[in-house]
Amino acid sequence: MTAAPLLDLKNLRDLHANERDSALAGISEKLECSSAEEIAAWVAGTFGSDVIVAASMQDTVLPHLFALVIPGIEILFLETGYHFPETLLTLNRAVRALPITLVQALPRQSVPEQDAEYGEKLHDRDPNLCCFLRKVEPLARSLDGRAAWVTGVRRVEGPTRASTPIVSWDERHGLVKISPLVTWSDEDVEAYQVKHELLRNPLVAQGYPSIGCAPCTRRVAPGEDPRAGRWSGNDKTECGIHA
């Protein structure tokens, strides 16, 4: 594998969009055959500590992977107020077990405050607005001023993620976006967890292969699409963070 070049972060935002996107696409292509560990090492060498890793606590793969190369790495968790208790338990256990720094992105309103303004169960009536208020907008505030962020998006998760690059420019937030696990299968995730004896979110073994907020996530039947349990009953497939 030919090592991907480091980025000139100082000039990246000053480049014309086409030049910037071309440079990042070239790096992404060079990293395509790299392992997740090699990609994480490239991120550490390129961005140092000026990167934050988003983790939903469906698993602890990304926090573990990046804690190995950037001890004390900031882990961003979107605290929507609607998480399963099992997800919050996994988060608390991860903070105690790994050399990471937790950054919680909080909505501007608590759930009761949101209910007072928009009515109860906004997630049932207008899930797009609920996701915007409790995920998309808090994420944007948390990413402001940073050089890069890391996500756990994988191509096998669905059609909307099938062409996800490893490295790209996040136009909405104005920083580099890295998805080091894009080529991983479910078996790859499992193999990494077994190899490193990682913490598990108990919900995965209970039939929740894709875990979001409790009101909008259901168990998935054997043979169903792994994301079929998210926003079941409507045509919504993404919360708006990655699409």
Steps between C-alpha positions, in 0.01 A plus 500: 500500500625850412458727799246777450654848516437730790279802447601863512226589746598866511414548131224242460212740563655753261507263205242524226230241564601293197866494604414411858258225402746359247779490760278325754369256240858407413582435864181301544590284202848432639349397833243270339714190549628605841394338824296697751808508722704657218229755433487590870878544499471730196234704681722531808798608290295749301272658759657418835248579770299736277255224415191365673350152467122465489375184670141386547604227748343232286849362546833635626712425194580860405580618855735205543659536156581869544596482867788279386650776284374814679474428874236726652325537163176696519197278447184682396170357623169655397299502821152525353313426821338199335772235523444145619633439852727232349661757272571735790639207699736417212608864486577515872691173488704618200599823674628301795677234293669700224740799493244730339351841573122516480339797326121498526307697239182624663189637325411859579179376668437219744232249400237669724590841351470362149167340588375833632584678175423235240271258682575156636641222283634726228701196390173331394346800325807660341807278541707717267452806718564299815826364357604849395438646844657216698777376267580711196516843664689384813751321278559816297577698816737230625695490172538876467864602474642147476721371221344155458251252635482121483185296444416130510306493172534174306400443138313177573254686724277608213467664157544852638841400635620274220728758337641658816868597452759448770599867493292791375419864562193553716354805330225548756740525794813628324748231601644165390287192557664159542320165497768237567260204519323551166624173351419290807240226501303397807748215534789748508333689785450178691858385439641829634283482809605141570869570438506793743238368742298820470199610696168408343172687484257232631233608251692361201463144632131571563420563133601865456773507232455875449438701815366852520257675731264268685170641364621458140677162519348152505633148489584359159374159393745241364567573132380860518719787393711600804365856485136393458447566868577869468197729449295194413176577323615802299746569220759666723835316491749756635496744789658771283855484632640306205246584229 
